[in-house]
Amino acid sequence: MCTLIPSSLQEKIPDLYETEETSDPTCVVKLFTPDSNFTWYIIELSKEDKDTCYGYVKGFDNELGYFSIKELKAIRGGLGLPIERDLSFKPTPLAEINAMKH
């Protein structure tokens, strides 16, 4: 269902609430708008619907929360470009992502 995240990668992402007790969860996938300043870091993905994600969003504000892959697929940046997955991104602890300047 999810073309942004191939099945082989979906299996590596913890299920929803699996990292709840983790003080510094790992961001497994990075999605971004190439023509905007929004970035989504996926920490968890629902194994049930393969759509609901929990992660860290950097944009106007930086916050942890839930988002939908279906909704992300509909988003376009200022030049009309769709969201992409950063193919070079390696799983990174959330604390490290927070420390990065964007």
C-alpha positions as a LaTeX table, in Angstrom:
\begin{tabular}{lrrr}
\hline
Residue & $x$ (\AA) & $y$ (\AA) & $z$ (\AA) \\
\hline
Met1 & 0.00 & 0.00 & 0.00 \\
Cys2 & 2.72 & 2.44 & 0.95 \\
Thr3 & 4.97 & 3.37 & $-1.97$ \\
Leu4 & 6.87 & 5.90 & 0.15 \\
Ile5 & 8.05 & 3.08 & 2.39 \\
Pro6 & 8.78 & $-0.28$ & 0.73 \\
Ser7 & 7.64 & $-3.47$ & 2.51 \\
Ser8 & 11.21 & $-4.44$ & 3.36 \\
Leu9 & 11.65 & $-1.15$ & 5.24 \\
Gln10 & 8.17 & $-1.25$ & 6.85 \\
Glu11 & 9.21 & $-4.44$ & 8.63 \\
Lys12 & 12.13 & $-2.61$ & 10.29 \\
Ile13 & 9.94 & 0.12 & 11.79 \\
Pro14 & 8.56 & $-0.63$ & 15.28 \\
Asp15 & 4.79 & $-1.02$ & 15.62 \\
Leu16 & 2.76 & 1.80 & 17.21 \\
Tyr17 & 3.46 & 2.21 & 20.94 \\
Glu18 & 6.42 & $-0.19$ & 20.79 \\
Thr19 & 8.95 & 2.53 & 21.69 \\
Glu20 & 6.69 & 4.22 & 24.23 \\
Glu21 & 9.00 & 3.44 & 27.15 \\
Thr22 & 12.18 & 4.34 & 25.22 \\
Ser23 & 13.81 & 7.57 & 26.38 \\
Asp24 & 15.54 & 8.18 & 23.04 \\
Pro25 & 13.68 & 6.34 & 20.25 \\
Thr26 & 15.23 & 5.83 & 16.84 \\
Cys27 & 13.98 & 7.67 & 13.77 \\
Val28 & 13.96 & 4.92 & 11.13 \\
Val29 & 12.75 & 6.75 & 8.01 \\
Lys30 & 13.09 & 10.35 & 6.83 \\
Leu31 & 10.51 & 11.85 & 4.46 \\
Phe32 & 10.77 & 15.39 & 3.15 \\
Thr33 & 9.40 & 17.94 & 0.72 \\
Pro34 & 12.18 & 18.85 & $-1.73$ \\
Asp35 & 10.62 & 22.26 & $-2.38$ \\
Ser36 & 9.63 & 23.17 & 1.17 \\
Asn37 & 11.05 & 23.00 & 4.68 \\
Phe38 & 9.01 & 20.10 & 6.09 \\
Thr39 & 10.58 & 16.83 & 7.23 \\
Trp40 & 8.91 & 13.80 & 8.80 \\
Tyr41 & 10.96 & 11.27 & 10.78 \\
Ile42 & 9.11 & 7.99 & 11.32 \\
Ile43 & 9.68 & 6.28 & 14.67 \\
Glu44 & 6.72 & 3.87 & 14.59 \\
Leu45 & 4.33 & 2.55 & 11.93 \\
Ser46 & 1.03 & 0.75 & 12.50 \\
Lys47 & 1.51 & $-2.89$ & 11.52 \\
Glu48 & $-2.29$ & $-3.10$ & 11.24 \\
Asp49 & $-3.05$ & $-0.41$ & 8.66 \\
Lys50 & 0.48 & 0.39 & 7.34 \\
Asp51 & $-0.65$ & 4.03 & 7.27 \\
Thr52 & $-0.60$ & 5.56 & 10.76 \\
Cys53 & 2.83 & 6.75 & 11.83 \\
Tyr54 & 4.24 & 8.21 & 15.01 \\
Gly55 & 7.27 & 10.40 & 14.63 \\
Tyr56 & 8.94 & 13.76 & 14.70 \\
Val57 & 7.93 & 16.54 & 12.33 \\
Lys58 & 10.12 & 19.53 & 11.56 \\
Gly59 & 8.32 & 22.37 & 9.83 \\
Phe60 & 6.79 & 25.57 & 11.16 \\
Asp61 & 7.07 & 23.94 & 14.58 \\
Asn62 & 9.01 & 20.86 & 15.64 \\
Glu63 & 6.87 & 18.26 & 17.37 \\
Leu64 & 6.24 & 14.60 & 18.05 \\
Gly65 & 2.90 & 13.29 & 16.86 \\
Tyr66 & 0.87 & 11.06 & 14.60 \\
Phe67 & 0.51 & 11.43 & 10.84 \\
Ser68 & $-0.87$ & 9.44 & 7.93 \\
Ile69 & 1.09 & 8.18 & 4.94 \\
Lys70 & $-2.06$ & 8.60 & 2.79 \\
Glu71 & $-2.24$ & 12.26 & 3.79 \\
Leu72 & 1.47 & 12.79 & 3.14 \\
Lys73 & 1.09 & 11.37 & $-0.36$ \\
Ala74 & $-1.42$ & 14.13 & $-1.13$ \\
Ile75 & 0.88 & 16.95 & 0.02 \\
Arg76 & 2.79 & 19.04 & $-2.51$ \\
Gly77 & 5.42 & 21.67 & $-1.82$ \\
Gly78 & 5.55 & 25.18 & $-3.25$ \\
Leu79 & 6.62 & 23.97 & $-6.70$ \\
Gly80 & 4.16 & 21.08 & $-6.72$ \\
Leu81 & 6.70 & 18.37 & $-5.90$ \\
Pro82 & 5.57 & 15.35 & $-3.86$ \\
Ile83 & 7.12 & 14.12 & $-0.63$ \\
Glu84 & 10.15 & 11.87 & $-1.05$ \\
Arg85 & 12.00 & 9.40 & 1.13 \\
Asp86 & 15.63 & 10.26 & 1.87 \\
Leu87 & 17.36 & 7.17 & 0.48 \\
Ser88 & 20.65 & 8.02 & 2.18 \\
Phe89 & 19.11 & 8.40 & 5.67 \\
Lys90 & 20.35 & 5.93 & 8.28 \\
Pro91 & 18.34 & 5.21 & 11.45 \\
Thr92 & 19.24 & 7.94 & 13.93 \\
Pro93 & 18.33 & 8.54 & 17.59 \\
Leu94 & 15.77 & 11.31 & 18.08 \\
Ala95 & 18.17 & 13.26 & 20.33 \\
Glu96 & 20.60 & 13.49 & 17.40 \\
Ile97 & 17.85 & 14.71 & 15.05 \\
Asn98 & 16.89 & 17.37 & 17.60 \\
Ala99 & 20.51 & 18.52 & 17.82 \\
Met100 & 20.76 & 19.04 & 14.03 \\
Lys101 & 20.38 & 22.52 & 12.68 \\
His102 & 17.95 & 22.71 & 9.72 \\
\hline
\end{tabular}
